[in-house]
Amino acid sequence: MNERKTAQLQDALPKLVDVLENYVSSSQKKETPVLKQHAPEHILGALHTDQILENGFQSPEDITDFVSTYLAHTNHLHHPRYMGHQVAVPHSLSGIPDWIHGTANNPSSLYEMGPVGGALEAYMINWMLEKLGWFRGQSYADFTQYPENGSGILTHGGSVANLTALSAARAAIAPEAWTDGNPTDLVIIGPSSSHYSIGRAISIMGMGKNAYVAAAVDNNEVIQISDLQRVYKEQKEQGKRIMAVVANACATSTGLYDPLDEIADFCQENKLWFHVDGAHGAVALLSDREKQKMKGAEKADSLIWDAHKMMRVPALCTAVLFKNQFHQYNNFKQKGSYVFHSTEVIGMDSMPYTVECTKSALGTKLFWTFALGGEKNMTLYIEKCYQLAEDFYHLLNQQKDFEVPYFPQSNILCFRFTGGPASDDFQLKLRYTLIDTGNFYITSCEMNNKRYLRVVLIHPDTAVEDLKALLNNIRDVAQNLIQD
Ligand SMILES: Cc1ncc(COP(=O)(O)O)c(C=O)c1O
């Protein structure tokens, strides 16, 4: 593209700021549907993709039209009645680091290539390590390798993070696996309700999914310690070596925490690697009111923590943290001669310790979320979301035509409409019809072989009034479905 045309297209920038601001504020004011779904062909037609692919944008208006149309077709996470998946509702200015990165394009895995992103990543990792009691430095900018320090890296999402942590667990028990392949006697124990990325990681590592031995969970899908002990004994008797014990903090569908403290003691007694999947719920560490739910995590060997769920960071940004820094350093014993030098410097280059080679400026995004509100506001936000789920529980309990199976421990809650047909299928129909109205966006899940509606109360402005309206909307939708 010639310089003149680029300069002309840049005239779109101030208008784009308005378009984005309007998008956020009209969503926040509930002036748009949460989601109005269309077929992909409709979306691509509305975007005029064929013309743009061939000729590119011709004028600043082409850009603003494209972005306006794009935004109109999005799922509006800034709408307070967005209560769907565990995906952050960012601040209105959260996109700035992606803009900086998209302009500078400094991948942060090699310090020379992304010094600022790399420095911010190491700084924020120290902040996270301190939350777990795994940091001994004088300040977050202290990168001295104190032997008692934990370590960590940022990675693109919880699934890659779980893979990274489990790979480190394997390197600790069977370092030869990296070159020789897996020994056949390794198993991983955890609740049957663990996130599917755990099973996937085990398969990707070539261990076969059956290497995950599930311990029984209770009616609310929380691991039963007695069964963990039973499975452990059974596996030992079969001559298996336990590579890791995995726990949910919290579980994806229910938002309930496994009893980390008890599991940690069990692992310490039996010298087992303890991995905490804190993708969603590790944020409880920030709150004096909520942090007892994470008690025991400080005794874990590894923990993952998604910032793009409950820390308002746009996807993706996840931390993998290790209590013993050497577990991170020994994870990927692989040399790529063009980047890994013979005297590997432990420090800012995260490339030797990540699945990814090139990675985005993740530390910048994570730091930015605090730059916009500070730690105190982050804590208040988390407490508010967790409290709202408790309020919703009480509200549901007062209704004759709803049931709620457990008291929430996070901002996730499952519930069921009981004023209609008892089938699981009816709950699913309720959800689809409800989100089709554009008034709300919620999810559904199976728990204990039963289908539930599910909310993730992740928007900072969602209020009890919205939840009352949700129940009334579900009733209306149910009425229509029953009459049809
Ligand atoms: C407990 C848990 N672990 C891991 C993940 C995967 O995280 P990501 O979507 O960032 O890959 C999720 C996602 O919902 C989760 O809830």
The ligand as an SDF file (V2000), in Angstrom:
LIG
                    3D

 16 16  0  0  0  0  0  0  0  0999 V2000
  -10.8130  -24.8920   35.4100 C   0  0  0  0  0  0  0  0  0  0  0  0
  -10.3810  -24.5200   34.0170 C   0  0  0  0  0  0  0  0  0  0  0  0
   -9.1800  -24.9120   33.5780 N   0  0  0  0  0  0  0  0  0  0  0  0
   -8.7390  -24.6240   32.3430 C   0  0  0  0  0  0  0  0  0  0  0  0
   -9.5320  -23.9060   31.4730 C   0  0  0  0  0  0  0  0  0  0  0  0
   -9.0160  -23.6220   30.0800 C   0  0  0  0  0  0  0  0  0  0  0  0
   -8.6580  -22.2990   29.9950 O   0  0  0  0  0  0  0  0  0  0  0  0
   -8.5200  -21.5410   28.5640 P   0  0  0  0  0  0  0  0  0  0  0  0
   -9.9210  -21.3780   28.0710 O   0  0  0  0  0  0  0  0  0  0  0  0
   -7.8530  -20.2850   28.9360 O   0  0  0  0  0  0  0  0  0  0  0  0
   -7.7050  -22.4060   27.6770 O   0  0  0  0  0  0  0  0  0  0  0  0
  -10.7940  -23.4840   31.8780 C   0  0  0  0  0  0  0  0  0  0  0  0
  -11.6720  -22.7300   30.9490 C   0  0  0  0  0  0  0  0  0  0  0  0
  -12.8090  -22.4630   31.1950 O   0  0  0  0  0  0  0  0  0  0  0  0
  -11.2400  -23.7950   33.1830 C   0  0  0  0  0  0  0  0  0  0  0  0
  -12.4330  -23.4140   33.6340 O   0  0  0  0  0  0  0  0  0  0  0  0
  1  2  1  0
  2  3  1  0
  2 15  2  0
  3  4  2  0
  4  5  1  0
  5  6  1  0
  5 12  2  0
  6  7  1  0
  7  8  1  0
  8  9  2  0
  8 10  1  0
  8 11  1  0
 12 13  1  0
 12 15  1  0
 13 14  2  0
 15 16  1  0
M  END
$$$$
